Amino acid sequence: MKKANENIILTVFTPAYNRAHTLPRTYESLLSQKNKGFIWLIVDDGSTDSTSELVRDWQRRENGFEIRYIYKQNGGMHTAHNTAYESIDTELNVCIDSDDALGEDAVEKILNKWEEVKDKGYAGIIGLDADFSGKIIGKGFPEGMTETTVIGYYASDGSGDKKLVYRTEIINKYPPYPVFEGEKYVSLSYKYRLIDQEYKMAVLNEILCNVEYQADGSSKNMLKQYLRNPKGFAFWRKVCMQYPTSTKRMIIDCVHYVSSSILAKNKRFIAESPKKMLSVLAIIPGLLLSAYIRIKCK
């Protein structure tokens, strides 16, 4: 893959799995950007539809921006992120999902904000997601908030998905998402939680992405994800217990850790827990939760 033009500091990357029916909307949103100073990287996570043909056709056009394409064996969203981070050679990166659209003038907003804050030691920029009618997902940023961590935003009564623009150097400072045999899900928040321990994000109170949650997307099928990917979820709950946002949240995460460990048939979950005594106390509620998940997923 050729090196990015040194004047280009932003990569927009899009993991895609059988999204040929929605990816054109993402493409059109990139074409409509006033500022074309970015690279678009599509990481095809083993699609069996016409995604590759679509992208190859777009690459032959005069788009005003470079389009890069990587095909990989299907492994889940987190593995597509790993592949993207290994390949990105620009200072900044932002993920726009294959069923979403880059917000109006979002590139211009990101680059202008970064020029303003790039020397202040931030890990990146946190902006807003909205639906396709322009309604903000969850809550906006409190008045006067100029910086935050991802954890800090939600701990201060924030809600809804937010758009995260990271410095590539920072996102790659931390370990890649782990891969568990036979599973295809690890929370993307794993890296964000680690970054939060050392860095803050500059707040950009602007819509950077328009989102649409698909019927077959992970957001709407979480109980099935718990059942299919218990090792990945147990891993994530351990991370949450190591970096808790509150005592209540730590207890909830511990119950989920026990539940996922039971679903994964991991008999060593107490020994492997960062909160061993709490995990012992969570065995009964964890058993009940694992039974509930099995029943609801039948």
C-alpha positions as CSV (number, residue, x, y, z in Angstrom):
1,M,0.0,0.0,0.0
2,K,1.5,3.3,-1.0
3,K,2.4,6.0,1.5
4,A,-0.1,8.8,2.1
5,N,0.6,12.2,0.7
6,E,2.2,14.0,3.6
7,N,-0.4,16.8,3.3
8,I,-3.2,14.3,4.0
9,I,-3.6,13.7,7.7
10,L,-7.0,11.9,7.9
11,T,-8.0,8.4,7.0
12,V,-11.7,7.6,7.0
13,F,-11.9,3.8,7.4
14,T,-15.0,1.6,6.8
15,P,-15.2,-2.0,7.9
16,A,-17.7,-3.8,5.6
17,Y,-19.3,-7.2,5.7
18,N,-22.0,-7.8,3.0
19,R,-23.1,-4.2,2.9
20,A,-23.1,-3.6,-0.8
21,H,-26.7,-2.4,-0.4
22,T,-25.7,0.4,2.1
23,L,-22.1,1.2,1.2
24,P,-23.0,3.5,-1.8
25,R,-24.7,5.8,0.7
26,T,-21.4,6.0,2.6
27,Y,-19.5,6.6,-0.6
28,E,-21.9,9.4,-1.7
29,S,-21.4,11.2,1.7
30,L,-17.7,11.2,1.1
31,L,-18.1,12.5,-2.4
32,S,-20.2,15.4,-1.1
33,Q,-17.5,16.6,1.3
34,K,-16.3,20.1,0.6
35,N,-12.8,19.2,1.8
36,K,-11.4,16.1,0.0
37,G,-8.2,16.0,2.1
38,F,-8.6,12.5,3.3
39,I,-8.1,8.8,2.3
40,W,-11.0,6.3,2.4
41,L,-9.9,2.9,3.5
42,I,-12.4,0.0,3.1
43,V,-11.6,-3.1,5.1
44,D,-13.8,-5.9,3.6
45,D,-14.3,-8.5,6.3
46,G,-14.9,-11.4,4.0
47,S,-17.9,-10.2,2.1
48,T,-19.6,-12.6,-0.3
49,D,-21.8,-10.0,-2.0
50,S,-20.7,-7.4,-4.6
51,T,-18.7,-5.2,-2.3
52,S,-15.4,-5.7,-4.1
53,E,-16.9,-4.9,-7.5
54,L,-18.4,-1.7,-6.2
55,V,-15.2,-0.5,-4.6
56,R,-13.1,-1.4,-7.7
57,D,-15.5,0.6,-9.8
58,W,-15.2,3.6,-7.5
59,Q,-11.4,3.4,-7.5
60,R,-11.5,3.9,-11.3
61,R,-13.4,7.2,-11.0
62,E,-12.2,10.7,-10.3
63,N,-13.3,11.1,-6.7
64,G,-11.1,13.8,-5.5
65,F,-9.8,11.5,-2.7
66,E,-7.8,8.2,-2.7
67,I,-9.7,5.0,-2.1
68,R,-7.8,2.0,-0.6
69,Y,-9.3,-1.5,-0.3
70,I,-8.2,-4.5,1.8
71,Y,-9.9,-7.9,1.7
72,K,-9.5,-10.2,4.7
73,Q,-11.1,-13.4,6.0
74,N,-14.2,-12.8,8.0
75,G,-13.4,-12.3,11.7
76,G,-15.7,-9.7,13.0
77,M,-15.7,-5.9,13.4
78,H,-12.8,-5.8,15.9
79,T,-10.5,-7.7,13.5
80,A,-11.4,-5.3,10.7
81,H,-10.3,-2.4,13.1
82,N,-7.0,-4.3,13.8
83,T,-6.4,-4.5,10.0
84,A,-7.2,-0.8,9.5
85,Y,-4.9,0.3,12.3
86,E,-2.1,-1.7,10.9
87,S,-2.5,-0.1,7.5
88,I,-3.3,3.6,8.3
89,D,-0.4,5.9,7.7
90,T,-2.0,9.3,8.3
91,E,-1.9,11.3,11.6
92,L,-5.7,10.9,12.3
93,N,-8.3,8.2,11.6
94,V,-12.0,7.9,12.1
95,C,-14.3,5.0,11.5
96,I,-17.5,5.5,9.5
97,D,-19.5,2.2,9.4
98,S,-20.7,0.8,6.1
99,D,-24.3,1.6,6.8
100,D,-23.6,5.2,7.9
101,A,-22.7,8.5,6.2
102,L,-20.1,11.1,6.9
103,G,-21.8,14.2,8.2
104,E,-22.1,17.4,6.1
105,D,-18.6,19.0,5.9
106,A,-17.4,16.6,8.6
107,V,-13.9,16.5,7.1
108,E,-13.6,20.3,7.2
109,K,-14.8,20.4,10.8
110,I,-12.4,17.7,11.9
111,L,-9.4,19.2,10.2
112,N,-10.2,22.7,11.5
113,K,-10.6,21.5,15.0
114,W,-7.4,19.5,14.9
115,E,-5.5,22.5,13.7
116,E,-6.8,24.3,16.8
117,V,-5.9,21.6,19.3
118,K,-3.2,19.4,17.8
119,D,-0.5,20.8,20.2
120,K,-2.5,20.2,23.4
121,G,-1.7,16.6,23.9
122,Y,-5.1,15.2,23.1
123,A,-5.6,11.6,21.9
124,G,-8.0,13.0,19.3
125,I,-11.5,14.5,18.9
126,I,-14.9,13.4,20.1
127,G,-17.9,14.6,18.1
128,L,-21.6,13.8,17.7
129,D,-23.5,11.1,15.9
130,A,-27.0,11.8,14.6
131,D,-29.7,9.9,12.8
132,F,-30.5,10.7,9.2
133,S,-33.1,13.3,10.2
134,G,-30.4,15.2,12.1
135,K,-31.5,14.2,15.6
136,I,-28.5,13.7,17.9
137,I,-28.1,10.1,19.1
138,G,-28.4,10.2,22.9
139,K,-27.3,13.4,24.5
140,G,-25.1,16.2,23.3
141,F,-22.2,17.6,25.2
142,P,-22.8,19.7,28.3
143,E,-22.4,23.4,27.7
144,G,-18.9,24.6,28.2
145,M,-17.3,21.1,27.9
146,T,-14.1,21.5,25.9
147,E,-12.4,18.2,26.8
148,T,-13.3,14.8,28.2
149,T,-12.5,11.2,28.2
150,V,-14.9,8.7,26.7
151,I,-15.5,7.2,30.1
152,G,-15.8,10.7,31.6
153,Y,-18.5,11.8,29.2
154,Y,-20.7,8.8,30.0
155,A,-20.0,9.0,33.7
156,S,-21.2,12.6,33.6
157,D,-24.7,11.5,32.4
158,G,-23.8,11.4,28.7
159,S,-25.5,8.9,26.4
160,G,-25.6,7.6,22.8
161,D,-22.9,6.7,20.4
162,K,-20.3,9.4,19.7
163,K,-17.9,9.8,16.8
164,L,-14.2,9.3,17.8
165,V,-11.3,10.6,15.8
166,Y,-8.0,9.3,17.1
167,R,-4.4,10.0,16.5
168,T,-3.1,6.9,14.8
169,E,0.1,6.9,16.9
170,I,-2.1,6.8,20.1
171,I,-4.5,4.1,18.9
172,N,-1.5,1.9,17.9
173,K,0.2,2.5,21.3
174,Y,-2.1,0.0,22.8
175,P,-2.5,-3.8,22.1
176,P,-4.7,-4.9,19.2
177,Y,-8.1,-6.3,19.9
178,P,-7.7,-10.0,20.9
179,V,-9.0,-12.8,18.7
180,F,-10.7,-15.8,20.3
181,E,-11.0,-18.9,18.2
182,G,-14.6,-19.5,17.0
183,E,-15.7,-16.0,18.1
184,K,-16.2,-12.8,16.1
185,Y,-16.9,-10.0,18.7
186,V,-14.8,-8.0,21.1
187,S,-16.0,-4.6,22.3
188,L,-14.3,-1.8,20.4
189,S,-14.4,0.2,23.7
190,Y,-11.4,-2.0,24.9
191,K,-8.9,0.4,23.3
192,Y,-10.8,3.5,24.1
193,R,-10.9,2.5,27.8
194,L,-7.1,2.0,27.9
195,I,-6.5,5.4,26.1
196,D,-8.8,7.1,28.6
197,Q,-6.4,6.2,31.4
198,E,-3.7,8.5,29.9
199,Y,-5.3,10.9,27.5
200,K,-8.3,13.2,27.0
201,M,-10.2,14.0,23.8
202,A,-11.0,17.5,22.5
203,V,-14.7,18.1,22.3
204,L,-16.2,19.0,18.9
205,N,-19.9,19.9,19.4
206,E,-20.7,19.1,15.7
207,I,-22.4,16.2,13.9
208,L,-19.7,14.2,12.2
209,C,-21.7,11.1,11.3
210,N,-25.3,10.1,10.4
211,V,-26.1,6.6,11.6
212,E,-28.7,3.9,11.0
213,Y,-28.8,0.8,13.1
214,Q,-29.4,-2.3,10.9
215,A,-31.7,-5.2,11.9
216,D,-28.8,-7.6,11.5
217,G,-26.3,-5.3,13.2
218,S,-24.6,-6.2,16.6
219,S,-26.4,-3.3,18.4
220,K,-29.8,-5.0,18.0
221,N,-28.6,-8.6,18.7
222,M,-26.7,-8.2,21.9
223,L,-28.1,-11.3,23.7
224,K,-27.1,-13.5,20.8
225,Q,-23.7,-11.9,20.8
226,Y,-23.3,-12.8,24.5
227,L,-24.1,-16.5,23.6
228,R,-21.9,-16.7,20.5
229,N,-18.9,-14.7,21.9
230,P,-18.6,-15.5,25.6
231,K,-14.8,-15.4,25.7
232,G,-14.7,-12.0,24.1
233,F,-17.3,-10.6,26.5
234,A,-15.6,-12.1,29.5
235,F,-12.3,-10.4,28.4
236,W,-14.1,-7.1,28.1
237,R,-15.7,-7.4,31.5
238,K,-12.3,-8.0,33.1
239,V,-11.0,-4.8,31.5
240,C,-14.0,-2.9,32.9
241,M,-13.4,-4.3,36.3
242,Q,-9.8,-3.2,36.2
243,Y,-10.8,0.4,35.2
244,P,-14.3,0.8,36.8
245,T,-16.4,3.9,36.4
246,S,-18.3,3.3,39.6
247,T,-18.9,0.6,42.3
248,K,-22.3,-0.1,40.9
249,R,-20.9,-0.5,37.3
250,M,-18.1,-2.8,38.6
251,I,-20.7,-5.1,40.2
252,I,-22.7,-5.3,37.0
253,D,-19.6,-6.0,35.0
254,C,-18.6,-8.7,37.5
255,V,-22.0,-10.4,37.1
256,H,-21.6,-10.3,33.4
257,Y,-18.0,-11.6,33.6
258,V,-19.2,-14.6,35.6
259,S,-22.1,-15.2,33.2
260,S,-19.9,-15.0,30.1
261,S,-17.3,-17.3,31.8
262,I,-20.0,-19.9,32.5
263,L,-21.2,-19.7,28.9
264,A,-17.6,-20.1,27.8
265,K,-17.2,-23.1,30.1
266,N,-14.2,-21.5,31.7
267,K,-13.6,-23.2,35.1
268,R,-10.7,-20.9,35.9
269,F,-12.8,-17.7,35.9
270,I,-12.3,-17.0,39.6
271,A,-8.5,-17.4,39.4
272,E,-8.5,-15.2,36.3
273,S,-10.7,-12.5,37.7
274,P,-9.2,-9.1,38.7
275,K,-11.8,-9.0,41.5
276,K,-11.8,-12.5,42.9
277,M,-14.0,-12.1,46.0
278,L,-16.6,-10.1,44.1
279,S,-16.6,-12.8,41.4
280,V,-17.4,-15.4,44.1
281,L,-20.3,-13.3,45.3
282,A,-21.5,-12.9,41.7
283,I,-21.7,-16.7,41.0
284,I,-25.4,-17.0,41.7
285,P,-26.5,-13.9,39.7
286,G,-24.1,-14.9,37.0
287,L,-25.7,-18.3,36.7
288,L,-29.1,-16.7,36.6
289,L,-28.0,-14.3,33.8
290,S,-26.4,-17.1,31.8
291,A,-29.7,-19.1,32.0
292,Y,-31.7,-16.1,31.0
293,I,-29.5,-15.5,27.9
294,R,-29.8,-19.2,26.9
295,I,-33.6,-19.1,27.2
296,K,-34.0,-15.7,25.4
297,C,-31.8,-16.9,22.5
298,K,-33.7,-20.2,21.9
